[in-house]
Amino acid sequence: GKTEEAEDWARNIGVLFAPRRLIFAIPGDAELPEGIATKQAQASTCAYVCKGTACSAPLESLKELAGQLSET
């Protein structure tokens, strides 16, 4: 998605306490490392919640992302 929106998502999720959680706001045109290179850029901002080597389907709203993270 757009850089500003992705950074806003990261800020909003970053306030939730989770000492082992890493948050990356990655622009849609970034070259990704091998481990996440299969996550294709979407037309709008999206997020993936990954645990170990398994990742969720793209989450397309901040509310959906917050809900997914509250379950972990």
CYANA upper distance limits for C-alpha pairs under 8 A (distance plus 0.5 A):
  1 GLY  CA      5 GLU  CA      7.49
  1 GLY  CA      6 ALA  CA      6.90
  1 GLY  CA     27 PRO  CA      7.17
  1 GLY  CA     28 GLY  CA      6.29
  1 GLY  CA     41 ALA  CA      7.90
  1 GLY  CA     42 GLN  CA      7.03
  1 GLY  CA     43 ALA  CA      6.73
  1 GLY  CA     44 SER  CA      4.88
  1 GLY  CA     45 THR  CA      4.10
  1 GLY  CA     46 CYS  CA      7.24
  2 LYS  CA      6 ALA  CA      6.72
  2 LYS  CA     27 PRO  CA      7.37
  2 LYS  CA     28 GLY  CA      7.86
  2 LYS  CA     44 SER  CA      7.63
  2 LYS  CA     45 THR  CA      6.93
  3 THR  CA      7 GLU  CA      6.59
  3 THR  CA     25 ALA  CA      8.05
  3 THR  CA     26 ILE  CA      8.07
  3 THR  CA     27 PRO  CA      6.11
  3 THR  CA     28 GLY  CA      8.49
  4 GLU  CA      8 ASP  CA      6.70
  5 GLU  CA      9 TRP  CA      6.78
  5 GLU  CA     45 THR  CA      7.35
  6 ALA  CA     10 ALA  CA      6.79
  6 ALA  CA     25 ALA  CA      5.96
  6 ALA  CA     26 ILE  CA      7.87
  6 ALA  CA     27 PRO  CA      8.19
  6 ALA  CA     45 THR  CA      6.61
  6 ALA  CA     46 CYS  CA      8.37
  7 GLU  CA     11 ARG  CA      6.70
  7 GLU  CA     25 ALA  CA      6.16
  8 ASP  CA     12 ASN  CA      6.69
  9 TRP  CA     13 ILE  CA      6.63
  9 TRP  CA     62 LEU  CA      6.85
 10 ALA  CA     14 GLY  CA      6.21
 10 ALA  CA     23 ILE  CA      6.82
 10 ALA  CA     24 PHE  CA      7.54
 10 ALA  CA     25 ALA  CA      6.75
 11 ARG  CA     15 VAL  CA      7.21
 12 ASN  CA     16 LEU  CA      8.28
 13 ILE  CA     66 ALA  CA      7.37
 14 GLY  CA     23 ILE  CA      7.74
 26 ILE  CA     30 ALA  CA      7.14
 28 GLY  CA     41 ALA  CA      5.65
 28 GLY  CA     42 GLN  CA      7.88
 29 ASP  CA     41 ALA  CA      8.02
 31 GLU  CA     37 ALA  CA      8.14
 32 LEU  CA     36 ILE  CA      6.74
 32 LEU  CA     37 ALA  CA      5.40
 33 PRO  CA     37 ALA  CA      6.12
 34 GLU  CA     38 THR  CA      8.28
 42 GLN  CA     46 CYS  CA      7.42
 44 SER  CA     60 GLU  CA      8.00
 45 THR  CA     60 GLU  CA      6.95
 45 THR  CA     61 SER  CA      8.28
 46 CYS  CA     58 PRO  CA      6.29
 46 CYS  CA     59 LEU  CA      5.76
 46 CYS  CA     60 GLU  CA      5.00
 46 CYS  CA     61 SER  CA      7.27
 47 ALA  CA     58 PRO  CA      6.01
 47 ALA  CA     59 LEU  CA      5.51
 47 ALA  CA     60 GLU  CA      7.15
 47 ALA  CA     65 LEU  CA      7.46
 48 TYR  CA     55 CYS  CA      6.60
 48 TYR  CA     56 SER  CA      5.95
 48 TYR  CA     57 ALA  CA      6.87
 48 TYR  CA     58 PRO  CA      5.75
 48 TYR  CA     59 LEU  CA      6.67
 49 VAL  CA     55 CYS  CA      6.01
 49 VAL  CA     56 SER  CA      5.82
 49 VAL  CA     65 LEU  CA      8.44
 49 VAL  CA     68 GLN  CA      8.22
 49 VAL  CA     69 LEU  CA      8.15
 50 CYS  CA     54 ALA  CA      6.05
 50 CYS  CA     55 CYS  CA      4.48
 50 CYS  CA     56 SER  CA      6.78
 51 LYS  CA     55 CYS  CA      6.82
 59 LEU  CA     64 GLU  CA      6.76
 59 LEU  CA     65 LEU  CA      6.43
 60 GLU  CA     64 GLU  CA      7.54
 60 GLU  CA     65 LEU  CA      8.16
 61 SER  CA     65 LEU  CA      6.80
 62 LEU  CA     66 ALA  CA      6.61
 63 LYS  CA     67 GLY  CA      6.69
 64 GLU  CA     68 GLN  CA      6.74
 65 LEU  CA     69 LEU  CA      6.71
 66 ALA  CA     70 SER  CA      6.64
 67 GLY  CA     71 GLU  CA      7.15
 68 GLN  CA     72 THR  CA      7.58
